[in-house]
Each structure stands twice: as structure tokens, then as C-alpha cells.
Amino acid sequence: MDLYRGEQIGKYEVITRLSVGGMAELFLGFTSGPGGFRKYVALKRILPDVRSNEQFERMFLDEARITAAFNHPNIAQVYELGEEDDGLFLAMEFIAGQNLDQLTDACLRRRQPLPLGMSLAVGRDVCLALHYAHSFTGPSGRPSPVIHRDVAQKNIMVTYDGVVKLLDFGIAKARGSLERTHVGTVKGTAGYMSPEQVRGDPLDGRSDLFSLGVVLWELVTGQRLFAGETERDEMLNILEAPIPSPRQRASHVSEEVAAVILKALERNAGDRWQSGRDMARALDEASGRMMFDLERRASLMRSLFQAKMASTQALLDSADERKASAPSGPEPAVIVSPDVAEPEGWDRTPARSAADEELAAQAAALSARASAMPEDAATRDVARGPWAVLLLALVVAGGLLVWKLVPALDEDVEPEPTVPAYMDPRLRQFPEPGQPPVPPPPVPDAGSAVAGSGEPPEPRPKEGDKSPRNRKSMQEGRLTLIIKPEAEVFLGLKSLGFTPLRNKTLPKGKQSLRIEGQDGTHRELQIYIPAGGYIEKTLLLDDIPLR
């Protein structure tokens, strides 16, 4: 049983929780209407224990206000900004697809590189999305350019129909933004920032194009460009390390394509592409017939993620079945936690509907309230050095706007993405085309010891401790799961990653995990998660019952 199913967030009914990050959680939900009308949405809600974080609330409002006015096929849409007694939530476009991290990992598991034509198509469409944001003009006709500032693989998705979507404008900067940038504060994903972003200099759209250049370099080579042991190392590499041509790492990349990418990676912004439109046109010209059209992109996505697509459809179908079998009359929401009532083209000018205007007005009204809040003392005292990184665990992308089958991006919980044993997981390197992959080492014989299989009594919170963090911890437990050979583990629609899973946070109580083996089998593992506790299991895949 899904603990979140049936819960209400505003006018939306929750189907399942998809992921949770350091600041917010993401749900799949829907709203219904007459004649069988059904609209599925992704719902992002601030976590209970960070609702007092005034800076994050300002950023949350900024995200709503910035993206509410956007209308572009390659940018994920925001439908509604809502407020309940216990916090704010966003209703956003539900995207059935995968982000670029997951796409490249899926190719790695098949021991094949991401097709060059796919990489170029993704890059071209992100260029169009960025050009739209960088040249955005508001309803009044006043230019209101928006700089994304976090263009990275985790924030770019491809739907199962082949459409490219740019996500997470949560740290974007727009004229009139509520969220204040402090001197010495660097925001973005280490390894994908522009040199001027690392230095803390003023940014324009060319900064995003450098970040996209990093993404493209990595997609076509299968390697990390600015890899380092620490975030500081990666930022130093951005400023100082040589930037090799993609052809030095991937001989199948043409000189024309390499030239487009290297121009985006010029450290002097004046030497880069000056607009996303210019870079998109250059990619079109350099790629010739290599670039994948929509049909070929969709075909690739469906071949890589057939099982995940089926899981998504089954989950949506289950919502329909639940409604069909429900008794007449209103159905109470399922409350699962005591601390929360869970809640492209070239055209620059978007069409503004009445709903767009209403949403912008909602954001403006809430923004006025947030702007009156005093700045947090800790925020005012933020480190002034150029290497200080503001660790705002934005829930999107990579984060939480990735609402499909994406593993949660909470660094405290999630392991690094698993790659085949013959790969260096830091470099994520593909074999050269035409070269046979190095075979993975043989899987050692697995033991069958099982620890913690009982159902221990739930620990009680300390007397008088009513903090949201403590109450939340009592709704969850941690799991370490070792299955041999390697398998992917799902809780509902959400992928928890590949085994071994270590210290994975899950809802308390009995849980049904779906296990997908590399042999294509689907199995089901029933497991009990102790509230506030820990359980560890080591199993052979063949010992887990088939579904």
C-alpha cells in the first residue's frame, strides 16, 4: 500500500510520492472534472522542517513567478502556485521520461554509447529553450531576460515521445527576482558552471551556453570534462584545466561538431556563441543528417525504457481503476504524517492565457509577503570567499522537477548512479565505437545470510519532543539491500537505484519492492521497514519470488 495515495494537496489527489530532496518533495497527482476529465500533474511541496527557511521560500516563489509566464515546448510548465495552512506547493507539468543522467546510464548498462545524433538533437533543443528564456519579453512588452544558472544533465529531460525539456528554474535570475544573490556565493552544479559563475561575476545568457557546452562535451565523449575529487577541484578545473577537443576522446565526432562545442566552452564569454539561437543553428549545420528527428528519439527512448514506460502506465491506470471502484460521495484524504497535511520553436513571445495572468498574480501577492521578511542572519553572514558554495538542495532536477521514474537526488540518501563494472564510475566513459567492451568481472558466489527480517517494535520519540524533524523521522526507516547479481529496485513508480542499496530512507511499515534483474525478470520482495530504525538484507536474485 502506498502511504501517500489518496492524499489531497489543494485540489489535486496524490497517486504516489516520486522523490524527496533536501528542501522539498515531489508527488504525482491529478485533478478530475466532468465527463471523465483527468489531468496529471507533478506537485512540488516544501518539506515541513524547512518551511521556516525564508530564503528558500523566496526562491520557491521566484521559481513560480519566473516560469508561470513561460510558454515554450522545451521548457517544463508551471500550472499553479498554491498555499495551504502548512505551506506552499507548485503544480507542474507531468513529464513521462528520463533525464540525461538516466539516459546515459541506460546506454552504459547496454554497453553502448549514446548515439551522436541524439546528443546533438538534445543540445539543439536546449539551445532553443535557453534562447527563449534569455530573450524573454513579459506581457507588458518589457524585456525580462532569465538566466537559468544550473544547466546540467540532471536538469534536462527527454520524454518517451522524444521531446526535450529544460527543468528547474529554481535558482534562475530574472529582473525583479525576490531571491538575493550575496557576494561570494556561487550557485549551480559544480563541474557545469561557467568561469564567470565560479568567480561570482555578473552573468548573462552566455554563461548558460558554456554550461550547455559542458553537457554536450560529456554526452558525445561519455566522459566527465572537469572531474575532480571535490567541488573545489572541479571549479578550479573550470578556471584552469585544458579543455581538449571532443575528437581527442571520441574519434567519431566530426570536426564541425567539435568546433561548435569548443566555441561554447571558450572561457572568455565574448568568444562564445552570443545567443542560444546562433548555437542551435550551428549545431543544425554541423550535424547534417546525423541529428535525430522526433521519431528516432522516441524510438530510442522506448527501446531503452520499455519496462519503465509500462510501470508508468500501470500507475496511471491504477488511479483510474481506483476512481471507478470508489463509493459515491467524497472520499477522505489519507494522512500519513502528523507533521504535514501533505499537500520551441523560434517564436519569442508566449501566448498569455487568463490562467497565466492569474498564476502570475498569485505569485506576485505571495512575493510581496516574502519580500517583507527579514533576511536570515546566517544568510547575511555567508562566507565571502569566491569558493563559497551555497548548498541549496533544490528539489528539481536532478532535482525534484524530475518527477517521472527518477531516483531521489538527496545526496545524504542516494548513492552514486551505478555503472557497469568495466566502467570507471567517475568518468562514465563509453567504449570507442567499433571496440568490444571490456567484459565485467564474474559475479562471486553470493551468500544467503539475512539480517533483521523480523518486525521490531517501533521506537517512541523522546517525551516532549514534538519537532517536525523528529516526527518525520518516526515515519521512515533505513534499508541496506544487497542482491546478487545486480538488480534495479523500485518502490511503486520510483527507482531506488541498483543494488547494493545502502542506508536508503523508506516509509515505515510493510513495503512491496519490485526487483528487475538484468535477465529481464520481474520479482517482488516484501519487506518491513522499522520506524526510525534500520534493516539489512542480503539475498540471491533467484531466491526472490517472480511477480
C-alpha positions as CSV (number, residue, x, y, z in Angstrom):
1,M,0.0,0.0,0.0
2,D,1.3,3.4,-0.9
3,L,1.3,5.6,2.2
4,Y,0.7,8.8,0.2
5,R,-2.1,7.6,-2.1
6,G,-5.3,9.4,-1.9
7,E,-3.9,12.4,0.0
8,Q,-5.1,15.9,-1.1
9,I,-2.8,18.7,-2.0
10,G,-5.0,21.6,-2.9
11,K,-7.5,20.4,-5.5
12,Y,-5.2,17.5,-6.5
13,E,-5.3,13.9,-5.4
14,V,-1.9,12.2,-4.8
15,I,-1.1,8.9,-6.6
16,T,2.3,8.4,-5.1
17,R,5.4,10.3,-3.9
18,L,8.1,10.2,-6.6
19,S,11.1,11.7,-4.9
20,V,12.3,13.8,-2.0
21,G,15.3,16.1,-1.7
22,G,16.8,18.3,0.9
23,M,14.2,21.0,0.7
24,A,11.1,19.7,-1.0
25,E,9.3,16.5,-2.0
26,L,7.6,15.7,-5.3
27,F,4.3,13.8,-5.9
28,L,2.4,12.5,-8.9
29,G,-1.2,13.7,-8.7
30,F,-4.3,14.5,-10.7
31,T,-7.4,16.6,-10.8
32,S,-10.7,15.4,-12.2
33,G,-13.7,17.0,-13.9
34,P,-16.9,16.2,-15.6
35,G,-17.1,13.6,-18.3
36,G,-14.1,11.6,-17.2
37,F,-11.7,14.6,-17.5
38,R,-8.4,13.8,-15.9
39,K,-5.2,15.9,-15.8
40,Y,-2.0,14.5,-14.3
41,V,0.5,16.9,-12.6
42,A,3.7,16.9,-10.7
43,L,3.3,18.5,-7.2
44,K,6.2,20.0,-5.5
45,R,5.8,20.9,-1.8
46,I,8.3,22.4,0.7
47,L,9.3,19.9,3.4
48,P,7.9,20.6,6.9
49,D,11.2,21.1,8.5
50,V,12.4,23.8,6.0
51,R,9.2,25.8,5.9
52,S,10.7,28.4,8.2
53,N,13.6,28.9,5.8
54,E,12.7,32.3,4.4
55,Q,15.4,32.3,1.7
56,F,14.2,29.0,0.3
57,E,10.6,30.3,0.3
58,R,11.7,33.3,-1.6
59,M,13.4,31.1,-4.2
60,F,10.3,28.9,-4.4
61,L,8.2,32.0,-5.1
62,D,10.7,33.1,-7.7
63,E,10.5,29.8,-9.5
64,A,6.7,30.1,-9.7
65,R,6.8,33.7,-10.8
66,I,9.5,33.2,-13.5
67,T,8.1,30.0,-15.0
68,A,4.5,30.9,-14.8
69,A,4.9,33.3,-17.8
70,F,6.9,30.9,-19.9
71,N,5.2,29.1,-22.8
72,H,7.8,27.1,-24.8
73,P,7.7,23.4,-25.8
74,N,11.2,22.7,-24.5
75,I,10.6,24.2,-21.0
76,A,8.6,22.4,-18.3
77,Q,5.5,24.4,-17.4
78,V,4.1,25.5,-14.1
79,Y,0.3,25.5,-13.8
80,E,-0.5,26.7,-10.4
81,L,1.0,28.1,-7.2
82,G,-1.0,27.1,-4.2
83,E,-0.9,27.8,-0.5
84,E,-2.3,25.6,2.3
85,D,-2.3,26.2,6.0
86,D,1.1,24.4,6.3
87,G,3.0,25.7,3.3
88,L,3.3,26.4,-0.5
89,F,3.1,24.0,-3.4
90,L,3.6,24.1,-7.1
91,A,1.5,22.1,-9.6
92,M,3.7,21.5,-12.7
93,E,3.7,19.7,-16.0
94,F,3.9,15.9,-15.5
95,I,6.8,14.7,-17.8
96,A,6.9,11.0,-18.6
97,G,10.5,10.5,-19.5
98,Q,14.1,10.4,-18.2
99,N,16.8,12.9,-17.5
100,L,20.2,12.8,-19.3
101,D,22.0,11.2,-16.3
102,Q,19.5,8.3,-16.5
103,L,19.6,8.2,-20.3
104,T,23.4,7.8,-20.4
105,D,23.3,5.3,-17.6
106,A,20.8,3.2,-19.5
107,C,23.2,3.2,-22.5
108,L,26.1,2.3,-20.3
109,R,24.2,-0.7,-18.9
110,R,23.8,-1.9,-22.5
111,R,27.5,-1.2,-23.1
112,Q,26.8,1.2,-25.9
113,P,27.4,5.0,-26.3
114,L,24.5,7.4,-26.6
115,P,24.0,8.0,-30.3
116,L,25.7,11.2,-31.5
117,G,22.5,12.2,-33.4
118,M,20.6,12.0,-30.1
119,S,23.1,14.2,-28.3
120,L,23.1,16.8,-31.0
121,A,19.3,16.9,-31.0
122,V,19.2,17.4,-27.3
123,G,21.7,20.2,-27.5
124,R,19.9,22.0,-30.3
125,D,16.6,21.9,-28.4
126,V,18.1,23.1,-25.1
127,C,19.7,26.0,-27.1
128,L,16.2,27.0,-28.3
129,A,14.8,26.8,-24.7
130,L,17.7,29.0,-23.4
131,H,17.3,31.5,-26.2
132,Y,13.6,31.8,-25.3
133,A,14.5,32.4,-21.6
134,H,17.4,34.8,-22.4
135,S,15.3,36.9,-24.7
136,F,12.0,36.7,-22.8
137,T,9.6,39.6,-23.0
138,G,6.9,40.0,-20.4
139,P,3.2,40.8,-21.0
140,S,4.0,44.5,-20.7
141,G,6.5,44.3,-23.6
142,R,9.4,45.0,-21.3
143,P,12.4,42.7,-21.8
144,S,12.8,40.3,-18.8
145,P,15.7,38.0,-19.6
146,V,16.1,35.0,-17.4
147,I,19.4,33.2,-16.8
148,H,19.0,29.6,-15.8
149,R,22.4,29.2,-13.9
150,D,22.1,25.4,-13.5
151,V,22.2,23.8,-16.9
152,A,23.3,20.3,-16.2
153,Q,22.4,16.7,-17.2
154,K,20.1,16.3,-14.2
155,N,18.0,19.3,-15.4
156,I,17.4,18.2,-19.0
157,M,14.8,15.5,-19.7
158,V,13.7,13.6,-22.8
159,T,10.2,12.3,-22.8
160,Y,9.3,8.9,-24.1
161,D,7.9,10.7,-27.1
162,G,11.3,12.2,-27.8
163,V,10.6,15.8,-26.6
164,V,13.4,17.6,-24.8
165,K,12.5,19.6,-21.7
166,L,14.7,22.0,-19.7
167,L,13.8,21.9,-16.0
168,D,14.5,23.7,-12.8
169,F,14.5,27.5,-12.9
170,G,14.6,27.4,-9.1
171,I,17.9,29.3,-8.9
172,A,17.3,31.3,-12.1
173,K,17.9,35.1,-12.0
174,A,15.3,37.4,-13.5
175,R,14.9,41.1,-13.3
176,G,12.9,41.8,-10.1
177,S,13.7,38.5,-8.5
178,L,13.0,38.2,-4.8
179,E,15.9,35.9,-4.1
180,R,19.0,37.9,-3.4
181,T,22.5,36.8,-4.5
182,H,25.1,37.6,-1.9
183,V,28.7,38.5,-2.6
184,G,30.9,35.4,-2.7
185,T,28.0,33.0,-3.1
186,V,28.2,30.6,-6.1
187,K,25.1,28.8,-7.2
188,G,24.9,25.9,-9.7
189,T,26.1,22.4,-10.1
190,A,29.9,22.0,-9.6
191,G,31.5,20.8,-12.9
192,Y,28.9,22.6,-15.1
193,M,29.3,26.3,-14.1
194,S,30.9,28.9,-16.3
195,P,34.2,30.5,-15.3
196,E,32.4,33.8,-14.5
197,Q,29.9,31.9,-12.4
198,V,32.7,30.3,-10.4
199,R,34.3,33.7,-9.8
200,G,31.0,35.2,-8.7
201,D,30.9,37.7,-11.6
202,P,27.7,39.1,-13.1
203,L,26.1,36.6,-15.6
204,D,24.3,36.8,-18.9
205,G,22.9,34.1,-21.2
206,R,26.4,33.2,-22.4
207,S,27.0,31.6,-19.0
208,D,24.3,29.1,-19.7
209,L,25.7,28.3,-23.1
210,F,29.1,27.4,-21.5
211,S,27.2,25.0,-19.2
212,L,25.4,23.5,-22.2
213,G,28.8,23.1,-23.9
214,V,30.0,21.0,-20.9
215,V,26.8,18.9,-21.2
216,L,27.4,18.3,-24.9
217,W,31.1,17.6,-24.5
218,E,30.2,14.9,-21.9
219,L,27.4,13.4,-24.0
220,V,29.5,12.9,-27.1
221,T,32.6,11.6,-25.3
222,G,31.0,9.7,-22.4
223,Q,33.5,11.2,-20.0
224,R,33.5,14.0,-17.4
225,L,35.1,17.2,-18.6
226,F,36.0,18.9,-15.3
227,A,36.0,15.9,-13.0
228,G,37.7,16.4,-9.6
229,E,37.9,14.9,-6.2
230,T,36.0,17.7,-4.6
231,E,33.7,20.5,-5.8
232,R,36.5,23.0,-5.3
233,D,38.8,20.9,-7.5
234,E,36.1,20.9,-10.2
235,M,35.7,24.7,-10.0
236,L,39.5,25.1,-10.3
237,N,39.5,22.9,-13.3
238,I,36.8,25.1,-14.9
239,L,39.1,28.1,-14.5
240,E,42.5,26.5,-15.3
241,A,42.4,22.9,-16.8
242,P,43.0,22.4,-20.5
243,I,39.8,21.8,-22.5
244,P,40.5,19.1,-25.1
245,S,38.6,18.7,-28.3
246,P,35.9,16.1,-28.1
247,R,37.6,14.4,-31.1
248,Q,40.6,13.6,-28.8
249,R,38.3,11.4,-26.7
250,A,35.8,10.3,-29.3
251,S,37.1,9.9,-32.8
252,H,33.6,9.6,-34.3
253,V,32.8,13.2,-33.5
254,S,33.3,15.3,-36.7
255,E,35.5,18.4,-36.8
256,E,32.4,20.6,-37.4
257,V,30.6,19.3,-34.3
258,A,33.7,19.6,-32.2
259,A,34.2,23.2,-33.3
260,V,30.6,24.1,-32.2
261,I,31.1,22.6,-28.8
262,L,34.6,24.1,-28.3
263,K,33.3,27.6,-29.1
264,A,30.6,27.2,-26.4
265,L,33.4,26.3,-24.0
266,E,35.5,29.4,-24.6
267,R,36.5,30.8,-21.2
268,N,36.1,34.4,-22.4
269,A,32.3,35.0,-22.8
270,G,33.0,37.3,-25.8
271,D,34.5,34.4,-27.7
272,R,31.5,32.1,-27.2
273,W,28.2,31.8,-29.1
274,Q,26.4,35.0,-28.4
275,S,22.9,33.5,-28.3
276,G,21.2,30.2,-28.0
277,R,19.7,30.7,-31.4
278,D,23.1,31.1,-33.0
279,M,24.4,27.9,-31.3
280,A,21.3,26.0,-32.3
281,R,21.7,26.9,-36.0
282,A,25.4,26.0,-35.8
283,L,24.5,22.6,-34.4
284,D,22.0,22.1,-37.2
285,E,24.5,22.9,-39.9
286,A,27.3,20.8,-38.3
287,S,25.2,17.7,-37.8
288,G,23.8,17.4,-41.3
289,R,21.7,14.2,-41.4
290,M,23.1,12.8,-38.2
291,M,20.7,14.7,-35.9
292,F,17.8,12.5,-34.7
293,D,14.4,13.7,-35.5
294,L,11.5,13.3,-33.1
295,E,10.6,9.8,-34.3
296,R,14.1,8.4,-33.9
297,R,14.4,10.0,-30.4
298,A,11.1,8.4,-29.4
299,S,12.2,5.0,-30.8
300,L,15.5,5.2,-28.8
301,M,13.7,6.1,-25.5
302,R,11.2,3.3,-25.9
303,S,13.8,0.8,-26.6
304,L,15.8,1.8,-23.5
305,F,12.9,2.3,-21.1
306,Q,10.2,-0.1,-22.1
307,A,9.8,-1.5,-18.6
308,K,9.7,1.9,-17.0
309,M,7.1,3.1,-19.5
310,A,4.9,0.1,-18.6
311,S,5.3,0.9,-14.9
312,T,4.3,4.5,-15.5
313,Q,1.2,3.5,-17.5
314,A,0.2,0.9,-14.8
315,L,0.4,3.5,-12.1
316,L,-1.8,5.9,-14.1
317,D,-4.2,3.1,-14.9
318,S,-4.4,2.2,-11.2
319,A,-5.6,5.7,-10.5
320,D,-8.5,5.3,-13.0
321,E,-9.4,1.9,-11.5
322,R,-9.4,3.3,-8.0
323,K,-11.8,6.1,-9.1
324,A,-14.0,3.6,-10.9
325,S,-14.4,1.4,-7.9
326,A,-14.7,4.2,-5.3
327,P,-18.1,4.6,-3.5
328,S,-20.1,7.6,-4.3
329,G,-19.6,10.7,-2.2
330,P,-16.4,12.5,-1.1
331,E,-13.5,10.3,-0.1
332,P,-11.3,11.4,2.9
333,A,-7.7,12.1,2.2
334,V,-5.2,9.6,3.6
335,I,-3.0,11.5,6.1
336,V,0.3,9.7,6.5
337,S,2.4,12.0,8.6
338,P,1.3,14.0,11.7
339,D,3.5,17.0,10.8
340,V,2.1,17.8,7.4
341,A,-1.2,17.8,5.6
342,E,0.6,16.6,2.5
343,P,-0.1,18.6,0.4
344,E,10.4,25.6,-29.2
345,G,10.4,26.9,-31.8
346,W,11.9,30.3,-32.8
347,D,8.9,32.4,-31.5
348,R,10.0,34.6,-28.6
349,T,6.6,35.8,-27.5
350,P,4.4,33.5,-25.4
351,A,0.7,33.4,-25.6
352,R,-0.7,34.5,-22.2
353,S,-4.0,33.0,-21.1
354,A,-6.2,34.1,-18.3
355,A,-4.9,31.3,-16.2
356,D,-1.3,32.6,-16.8
357,E,-2.3,36.0,-15.6
358,E,-4.0,34.6,-12.5
359,L,-1.0,32.5,-11.7
360,A,1.4,35.4,-12.1
361,A,-0.9,37.5,-9.8
362,Q,-0.8,34.7,-7.1
363,A,3.0,34.7,-7.2
364,A,3.2,38.4,-7.0
365,A,0.9,38.6,-4.0
366,L,2.9,35.9,-2.1
367,S,6.1,37.5,-3.3
368,A,5.1,40.8,-1.5
369,R,4.8,38.9,1.7
370,A,8.1,37.1,1.3
371,S,10.0,40.3,0.4
372,A,8.9,41.9,3.7
373,M,10.6,39.1,5.6
374,P,13.9,40.0,7.3
375,E,17.0,38.3,5.9
376,D,18.2,35.3,7.9
377,A,21.3,36.2,9.9
378,A,23.0,33.1,8.7
379,T,22.4,34.2,5.2
380,R,23.8,37.7,5.8
381,D,26.9,36.1,7.2
382,V,27.5,33.8,4.3
383,A,31.2,33.2,3.5
384,R,32.7,35.9,1.2
385,G,35.4,33.8,-0.5
386,P,34.9,33.1,-4.2
387,W,34.8,29.4,-3.4
388,A,31.8,29.5,-1.1
389,V,29.0,27.4,-2.5
390,L,25.5,27.9,-1.3
391,L,24.3,24.4,-0.6
392,L,20.7,24.9,-1.5
393,A,19.4,21.4,-2.2
394,L,16.9,22.4,-4.8
395,V,14.3,19.7,-5.4
396,V,14.3,19.8,-9.0
397,A,16.2,18.3,-11.3
398,G,18.2,16.4,-10.7
399,G,16.5,17.5,-8.5
400,L,12.9,17.1,-8.0
401,L,11.4,18.5,-11.1
402,V,12.4,15.1,-12.4
403,W,9.0,13.6,-11.5
404,K,9.0,10.5,-13.6
405,L,11.0,7.4,-12.7
406,V,13.9,9.4,-11.3
407,P,15.7,8.3,-8.1
408,A,15.7,11.0,-5.4
409,L,18.6,13.4,-5.6
410,D,19.2,13.9,-1.9
411,E,22.9,13.5,-1.5
412,D,22.5,12.3,2.1
413,V,20.5,9.4,1.0
414,E,21.1,8.4,-2.6
415,P,24.1,6.5,-3.9
416,E,26.1,7.5,-7.0
417,P,24.4,6.1,-10.2
418,T,25.6,2.5,-10.7
419,V,27.5,1.9,-13.9
420,P,28.8,-1.4,-15.3
421,A,31.8,-2.9,-13.6
422,Y,34.0,-2.4,-16.7
423,M,33.5,1.4,-16.4
424,D,35.1,4.0,-14.2
425,P,32.1,5.4,-12.5
426,R,33.8,8.8,-12.0
427,L,34.4,9.1,-15.8
428,R,31.3,7.3,-17.0
429,Q,33.4,6.5,-20.2
430,F,31.9,4.8,-23.2
431,P,33.8,2.3,-25.2
432,E,35.0,3.7,-28.6
433,P,32.7,2.8,-31.4
434,G,33.8,-0.4,-33.0
435,Q,35.7,-1.5,-30.0
436,P,34.4,-4.5,-28.0
437,P,33.6,-3.6,-24.4
438,V,35.8,-5.0,-21.6
439,P,33.8,-7.8,-20.1
440,P,32.7,-7.3,-16.5
441,P,34.3,-9.4,-13.8
442,P,32.5,-12.6,-12.8
443,V,30.0,-12.3,-10.1
444,P,31.2,-14.0,-6.9
445,D,29.0,-16.7,-5.3
446,A,26.5,-15.0,-3.1
447,G,25.7,-15.9,0.4
448,S,22.2,-16.1,1.7
449,A,22.5,-14.6,5.2
450,V,19.5,-12.5,6.0
451,A,19.6,-10.0,8.9
452,G,16.8,-8.1,10.5
453,S,13.9,-9.9,8.9
454,G,11.5,-9.6,11.8
455,E,9.1,-6.7,12.6
456,P,10.7,-4.9,15.6
457,P,8.6,-2.6,17.7
458,E,8.6,1.0,16.6
459,P,10.7,3.2,18.8
460,R,8.9,6.0,20.6
461,P,10.0,9.6,20.3
462,K,11.5,11.3,23.3
463,E,8.9,12.7,25.7
464,G,8.1,16.3,24.9
465,D,10.0,16.2,21.5
466,K,7.4,17.5,19.0
467,S,9.8,18.9,16.4
468,P,8.8,18.3,12.8
469,R,12.2,16.6,12.1
470,N,11.7,14.1,14.9
471,R,8.1,13.4,13.8
472,K,9.2,13.0,10.2
473,S,12.0,10.6,11.2
474,M,9.4,8.4,13.0
475,Q,7.6,7.9,9.7
476,E,10.7,6.5,8.0
477,G,13.4,3.9,8.4
478,R,16.6,2.9,6.6
479,L,17.3,-0.1,4.4
480,T,20.5,-1.7,3.2
481,L,19.7,-4.3,0.5
482,I,22.3,-6.5,-1.3
483,I,21.1,-8.6,-4.1
484,K,23.4,-10.8,-6.3
485,P,23.7,-10.5,-9.2
486,E,22.9,-6.7,-9.5
487,A,19.3,-5.7,-9.9
488,E,17.3,-2.5,-10.1
489,V,14.9,-1.8,-7.2
490,F,11.6,0.1,-7.4
491,L,9.2,1.3,-4.7
492,G,6.0,1.9,-6.7
493,L,7.0,4.0,-9.7
494,K,10.2,5.3,-8.2
495,S,13.5,3.7,-8.9
496,L,15.6,3.4,-5.8
497,G,18.7,2.5,-7.9
498,F,20.8,-0.6,-8.4
499,T,21.9,-2.9,-5.7
500,P,23.7,-2.7,-3.5
501,L,21.5,-0.1,-1.9
502,R,22.9,1.3,1.3
503,N,21.1,3.3,4.0
504,K,18.1,4.0,1.8
505,T,15.4,6.0,3.5
506,L,11.9,4.5,3.0
507,P,8.5,4.9,4.6
508,K,7.9,2.8,7.7
509,G,5.9,-0.4,7.7
510,K,5.4,-3.2,5.2
511,Q,6.7,-2.3,1.7
512,S,6.5,-4.2,-1.6
513,L,9.6,-3.7,-3.7
514,R,9.8,-4.6,-7.4
515,I,13.1,-6.1,-8.4
516,E,14.1,-6.0,-12.0
517,G,17.0,-8.3,-12.8
518,Q,19.5,-7.9,-15.7
519,D,18.0,-11.0,-17.2
520,G,14.7,-9.2,-17.7
521,T,12.8,-10.9,-14.9
522,H,10.5,-9.0,-12.5
523,R,10.3,-10.1,-8.9
524,E,8.6,-8.9,-5.8
525,L,10.2,-8.6,-2.3
526,Q,8.0,-7.9,0.8
527,I,10.0,-6.1,3.5
528,Y,9.2,-4.4,6.8
529,I,10.8,-1.0,7.5
530,P,11.0,-0.2,11.2
531,A,10.0,3.3,12.2
532,G,13.1,5.3,12.9
533,G,15.2,2.1,12.6
534,Y,17.5,0.1,10.3
535,I,17.3,-3.2,8.5
536,E,19.8,-5.0,6.3
537,K,19.2,-7.9,3.9
538,T,21.5,-10.0,1.6
539,L,19.7,-12.1,-1.0
540,L,20.3,-14.1,-4.2
541,L,18.1,-12.8,-7.0
542,D,16.9,-16.3,-7.8
543,D,15.5,-16.6,-4.2
544,I,13.1,-13.7,-4.7
545,P,9.7,-14.8,-6.0
546,L,8.7,-13.8,-9.5
547,R,5.8,-11.4,-10.0
